[in-house]
Amino acid sequence: MRRRDDEPVSLSDVLNTVAGRLRRVDLRLIDEIRRLWPSVVDPVLAESCRPEMVKDGTLIVSVPSGAFAARITHDAELILRGLEVLGASAPRSVRTTLAKPDARS
């Protein structure tokens, strides 16, 4: 990792940046969502789409195509209702992101 002026960045600076990002993501929450995912969505969606993270109350789901994005968007209320079992940690909205072609292999 380099700064704009091409000076090297110390390892401690890089690790502090990464640690700060990790503190903002509850990995246990996304693990629980992934466990629930097949019971919340259609089997085709469960196999093709992957919950990636919850950020600021929004569940971010990677999808392989626009058609899957449309389906996730259409089913967003159903998905959110299925995740209400998570209580106060449950996401309040759903957003999709296009997966990189090799990301699901």
BELKANOR-V225673 format. One record per pair of residues at least 4 apart in sequence whose ideal C-beta (glycine too) atoms are under 6 Angstrom apart, sorted by the first residue. I is the first residue (numbers start at 1). J is the second residue. If there is no record, write none. Layout:
i = <I;I>
j = <J;J>
//
This chain:
i = <1;1;2;3;3;9;9;25;29;29;30;33;34;36;37;37;38;40;40;41;41;45;48;48;49;49;49;50;51;51;52;52;53;54;54;57;57;58;58;59;59;60;60;61;61;62;62;63;63;63;64;64;69;72;75;76;79;83;84;86;99;99>
j = <9;14;6;7;9;13;14;53;54;89;53;51;51;40;46;51;46;79;82;45;46;49;64;68;61;63;68;62;59;61;60;62;60;59;91;91;92;93;95;91;94;95;97;72;96;97;99;68;69;96;68;99;96;96;79;94;94;90;90;90;103;104>
//
